[in-house]
Amino acid sequence: MKHLLLSKHLLETLQLEQLDKKLFRGNTIDIGSPIVFGGQVLAQALSAATQTVSPDRFAHSLHAYFILPGDKSKPIIYEVDTIRDGGSFTTRRVVAIQDGRPIFNFSASFQKRQEGFTHQSDMPKVANPEDLPSFSDLFKKIATKYNIKSMGLFDENSPIEARPVEDIDYENPGNLPPYRHVWFRWKDDSIQNNPALHRIILAYFSDYNLLTSALLPHNISFLKRKLQIASLDHAMWFHCDPPINEWLLYAIDSPYAGHARGFSRGQIFTQSGVMVASVAQEGMIRFKREVK
């Protein structure tokens, strides 16, 4: 099946080529965006950091800044700084480099498995994924009408399947509340017993649908208006092992937008209601400036 081939290709892209003890190289998968997809750089940086950490420690948080847009035609070099290896926590810093210039700064913290106090937010009550159409089905007609050649994760052969809860008219969205819910899962069962890789894939997907949620109240169609949308920073907390092969609910809201920036938050739950991760991001959202 084609999605299995794409799954293998994406996994190879995210797991990187090791050049030296703390130096890695990653290539880019073209998802149709004009620059490198931010989720890819985020996931590759986490992959590079993870490969320098003892396997008994798992990433529990990451914080990143997007500095310059990445060039899809060139590889990205990831340089890892092994800042600290403590008794319970490990800290890593990563710089992504193209053409000798940093394009992305990243830091992550890893922890040994430990027990402690537990509570969590309730999962929103939404329709089950089995009762919803996929993004690929919803987007086919739009892609044909607007001559969109690459659908990225919206493609039916994508290794990640996504199903939106809310029915949004992408051509004429109207003024909508600033929240949305998306079910998603990794189609390939071959990585079921790899918690570190599950975190990397979750980081990759966490950049989808997040920033565009800040556009929902403003009756803006990205199909009709020329927009500049770019992630500025991204933070993520892994609360427990994410079962990426099972349906996960991404509950997103945008409490603020202004000054050409939008701020969005996300919570990720298993279908049984376990909260596995939280996300926050601010990004640039504005109309494209006319070049004279």
N, C-alpha and C positions, 0 to 999 in steps of 0.2 A: 504493500500500500504506500501511496506517495507520502502520506503524513509521517510514516516511519522513517523514510529517507530524509525528510525535512527535520524530523526530530533528531536524527543522528547528526545532521549538519549543524543544527543549533547547539547541541550539546558540545560538539567539537569546538565551536566558536566560543562558547562560554568557558570551557575548561582550559584554554590557552596553551601556548607553546612556551616551555620554560627555557630561557636563554642562559640564566645563571641562577645562583642560589636565591637571589631576591629580585630577579629581573624576568619579566614575562612579556610575550607578544601576542596580541589578539587581532584577528581580522574582523570584518564587518559583514553582516547579513543585511541586504538592502530590503527594507520594508516599504519602500515607496516614498519615504520622507527625503527632503533635500539634503539633510545632514545625518550624521550618525544618530540613531535612536538613543535617547538618554538612558533608557532602561538597560540597554546593552552595555554601555560603559559602566553603569552602576553594578551590574551583575558580574562583569569581567573584573572589576576592581575587587569585589568581594571574593571572587574566585582566586585572584592572585594572593590576597591576604590569607585566605583559608589554607592555601598550599604551604604557608610558612608557619602554621600553627599546629600544635599537637592534636592528633585526631580525637582525643578525649575532651576537647573543648569546642563549643559551638557558638557561632555568632549570635549575640543577643541584641546588638544595636549597631547602627551605622549612621553616619552623617556625611553629607557630600555637598560640594559646590561645583556647579558647571561654569567654567571660566570662558572657554572658547568653543564654537561649534566644531565638531569632528568632521574630518574629510573622509567620506565613504570609500574613496579609492586607495587609501593608504592604511597600513597597519598602525595599531596603537601600542605603544610601549608602556608597561606598567612597572613602576619602580616601588618596591615595598621597603618601608622603614620599620624594622622590628623594635618598636619603642620599649615595650615592657612585657615580661613574662612573670607574673606574680603567682602567689599561692592559689588564688581562685580565679583571677582575671588576667587576660592577655590583651594588649593593645597593639594595633597595627595602623600605620599611616601609608597611604598609597597615592602616588602622583601618576596620572595618565599623561603621556607625552606624544605629540606629533610634531614633526619638523623641528625638533629641539625645543619646543615650547610646551609648557603645561597647559592642558586643556581642561583638567578636572582634578580636584582635590578630594580626598576621601579618607575617613578614619572609621575604624570599626573596633568593637570590643567583643571579646570571646570569654566564655565562662565554663568552668567545670560544672557538671550536673550536680545541683544541690536542691534540697527541699526547703520550703519556707511558707510564709503566709500566702493564702490564695483567695482572690475574688476577681470578678470580671463583669463587664457590661453585658446586658442581655442582647442576644442577636435580634435584629429587626424581623418582624413577621412579614414575609414576602412569599410570592409564588415559588413553587418548587422548580428546579431547573428542568426536570423532565417535561414540564408543561409549557415551556417557553421555546420560541424559535431561536436559532443561533444568529450571531452577528453576520456570519457569512451569507445566510439565507436572506436576511434583511437588507444587506448591502449590495447584493448582486445587481439589482435594477439600477441603483444609484450609480454604481461603478460603470455600468454600460452607458448610461445617459451622460455622465460627465467625463467619460473616457479616462477613468482611473485604471491604470495598467497594473499596478501592484497593490494588493489589498492587505499585505502584511499579515497580522494575526486575524484579520477578518476573512482571510482566504479559507475555503472549505478544507484544504489540505494542510492547514497550519497544524503544528504539533500541539498547540494550545487551543482548546475550544472555549468560546465565551458566549454567554447567553444573557442579554440585558433584561432586567425586570420591567423597567418603565418603557413604554412605547413612545419613542421620540421621532417626530417628523424632521429628518435632518435637512430637508430643503426649506421648510417653514416651521421652525421649532416653537415659535411663540415665546411668551415670557413664562418660564417654568420655575418652580421652586429649586433652589441650589443644592439638590441632592440627587443621587442615583444609586442603583444597586446592580451589580453584575455578578453572575455566577461564572466560574471558570474552572478548568481542570486540564492537566497534562494527559494526552491521549495514550502515550506509550507506557506500558506497565513494566518495562525493563529496569526502571530506576526506583522500584518500590522501597528498597532497603538502603537508601543513601540520603540520610537527613541533611548532610552538608550541601549536597547538590540540590535538594528540595528548596533550601533557603536561597540558593543562587537563582533558581528559576523563579521563585516568588519575588525576589528583588527585581528580576527582569520584567515581570508582568506588572509590578506595582506602579510603574510609570504610565501605564495605559489608563485612559479615562479619568485620570486624576485632575490634571490642570484644566481640561476642557469642561469639567463640571462647573468651573467658575463663570463660564459663558451662558449657562442655562437661563438665568433671569433676564437676559438682555436681547432675546429674539435675534440672535446672530447665527447665520448658517455659514460654516466654513466652506461650503460648496459654492456659495455665491459671493462672498466677500473675501478680499485678500487680507489675511490676518498674519501677524507675526506672533507665534506661540512658541515659547522656549522655556524649559525648566531652568530655574536659577539655583535652587538648592533642593535637597531631598533628605529626609530623615526617616528611619525605619527601625522598629523594635520588634524582635522575634520573641514572642512570649512562650512558645513551645514548638515542637517539631511540626512543620506544616505538611500534611499528607497531600502532596501536590497532585497525586493520581486520582484523588477523590474531588467531588464538587466542593468548591470554596466560594463563599459569598464575600464580595468586595462592597462594603457599604461606605459610600463617599458623600461628603458634604463640603460646601464652600461657604464659610461664615463671613468672608470679606473679599472684596475686590476694589481696587482704587489705585490711582497714580500709575497706570499701565501695568499693574501687577494683580495677580489673583492668588488667593491662598486657599488650599484645599486640604482636607484631612480624610483618612480612610481607616476603617477597621475591617479585618479579615477573619471570617468565621468558618468552621467546618459545618457541614450540613446538620450535624447533631447539636450545634450551638456553641462549640468550644472556640474561644477567641485565640487565634494563633499569632496575629501580628497587628501592629498599628503603624500608620504612615502619615507623614505631613510633608507638604511641598508648597513652595511659592514659586511663581513663574511669571514671565512677561507675557501679557496678552494686550495686543493693540493692533490697530489697522496698519497695514504696510504703508510706509512712506513712499510717495511718488519720487522716482529718480529723475532729476532734471539735467 
